[in-house]
Amino acid sequence: MKRKILDFSVMKEEISQNNVLEMAELIAFMELRFQIGYLGSRAQKMYADLYGDIKHKNELGYMLSDSYDLVQEGALYLCDHYGKHLNDVISYSKKGKPITIEIACIRKMMRLINLKTRDYESGGKLVEILI
């Protein structure tokens, strides 16, 4: 029997210490999957690395890739919203559209994805960019 790696039922739960990392993993995984169409092979490599990280993170001696930084960035953002749900509205855009916790978390991750792909394009010559 195959072991289920991704369980999306956690996305409906309240954000807590027990599930914040799993939520961040799923959000990062979904966002990278979406970005493959726009960024191509760079996003595909990050997606494959992240999948391997999620699958093998509990193995002894496994080294996490740079793609797992997305998960850590998302988890850090979600820690500020303990006790809330991902669909709770935290603000509104200039056009009046609601911005949920999940959308805001995705935007934080997108900044990091853009930074990493820019670093990938420049051949690692990116010094430091303040966000």
SULDAQUI-V613820 format. One record per residue. N is the residue number from 1. RES is the residue in one letter. PSI is psi as a letter, one per 30 degrees, with the letter a starting at -180 (999 if undefined). Layout:
BEGIN
n->(N & N)
res->(RES & RES)
psi->(PSI & PSI)
END
This chain:
BEGIN
n->(1 & 2 & 3 & 4 & 5 & 6 & 7 & 8 & 9 & 10 & 11 & 12 & 13 & 14 & 15 & 16 & 17 & 18 & 19 & 20 & 21 & 22 & 23 & 24 & 25 & 26 & 27 & 28 & 29 & 30 & 31 & 32 & 33 & 34 & 35 & 36 & 37 & 38 & 39 & 40 & 41 & 42 & 43 & 44 & 45 & 46 & 47 & 48 & 49 & 50 & 51 & 52 & 53 & 54 & 55 & 56 & 57 & 58 & 59 & 60 & 61 & 62 & 63 & 64 & 65 & 66 & 67 & 68 & 69 & 70 & 71 & 72 & 73 & 74 & 75 & 76 & 77 & 78 & 79 & 80 & 81 & 82 & 83 & 84 & 85 & 86 & 87 & 88 & 89 & 90 & 91 & 92 & 93 & 94 & 95 & 96 & 97 & 98 & 99 & 100 & 101 & 102 & 103 & 104 & 105 & 106 & 107 & 108 & 109 & 110 & 111 & 112 & 113 & 114 & 115 & 116 & 117 & 118 & 119 & 120 & 121 & 122 & 123 & 124 & 125 & 126 & 127 & 128 & 129 & 130 & 131)
res->(M & K & R & K & I & L & D & F & S & V & M & K & E & E & I & S & Q & N & N & V & L & E & M & A & E & L & I & A & F & M & E & L & R & F & Q & I & G & Y & L & G & S & R & A & Q & K & M & Y & A & D & L & Y & G & D & I & K & H & K & N & E & L & G & Y & M & L & S & D & S & Y & D & L & V & Q & E & G & A & L & Y & L & C & D & H & Y & G & K & H & L & N & D & V & I & S & Y & S & K & K & G & K & P & I & T & I & E & I & A & C & I & R & K & M & M & R & L & I & N & L & K & T & R & D & Y & E & S & G & G & K & L & V & E & I & L & I)
psi->(k & k & k & k & e & k & j & f & f & f & f & f & l & k & k & l & e & f & g & e & e & e & e & e & e & e & e & e & e & e & e & e & e & e & f & e & f & e & f & b & e & e & e & e & e & e & e & e & e & e & e & e & e & e & e & g & f & f & k & k & g & k & k & k & l & f & f & f & e & e & e & e & e & e & e & e & e & f & f & f & h & k & f & l & l & f & g & k & k & f & a & k & l & f & g & g & k & k & j & l & e & e & e & e & e & e & e & e & e & e & e & e & e & e & e & e & e & e & e & e & e & g & g & g & g & k & d & k & k & k & 999)
END
